[in-house]
Amino acid sequence: MLKLSLVVIGLFMVFAVLCTGCTEQPATLMDSQIVIEDKGEYTMDLDPGKYRVTLQSDEPIDVSFSTVSSYDKSEVTQYDTVVTLSNPAVLKVKNPSLFGMGPNANVMMRVIKNPV
């Protein structure tokens, strides 16, 4: 009986060690303010995974993902969504312009991988 208990405890310990790191923890990839000039853009490469992207801007901006267009938005000042990427993608935040004479966009950008 004692041997069986030790075997069960040993298996439990091995399983616990193997599972350490099985679930990825949330990681803040970016949390800062950026300035995007008129007709300019900011890009960020993203690996496959789940991300929470939050943007706030004082000017309308366009948000797009190179591999998944269902998350794209045009002329928004607030953007907050959870994105699941099955392939690598490029997040693009663009300050659109008609004539190149518009204002800069001050954008607060936060990107979290594996949000809770």
Secondary structure, 3 states (H helix, E strand, C coil): CHHHHHHHHHHHHHHHHHHCCCCCCCEEEEEEEEEECCCCEEEEEECCEEEEEEEEEEEEEEEEECCCHHHCEEEEEEEEEEEEECCCEEEEEECCCCCCCCCCEEEEEEEEECCC
